[in-house]
Amino acid sequence: MKTSWFLVRSAGNGGDWDPLVRLYWKPLYFYLRRKGLDNEAAKDVVQDFIASLIERRSIEKATPPAAASAPSCSPPWTTS
């Protein structure tokens, strides 16, 4: 999945988190399910992770990779 830097920047600048959460919630959830977490545990981990991003304001520090023309598969919370 390519990172949506528009949504990352919007959330990081005080914009709406809903589009970003809608885009990444399912991939995060299914990743955790494939790693062996049960339904409720996977939901809790994703919820806690997103809450942590908001509380620590981590998304504000996220930056696109140096090679902006290269496709990115990095999650939006990755800081380079």
Buried (B, 14 or more C-beta within 10 A) or exposed (E): EEBBBEBBBBBBEEBEBEBBBEBBBEEBBEBBBEEEBEEEEBBEBBBEBBEEBEEEEBBBEBEBBEEEEEEBEBBBBBEE
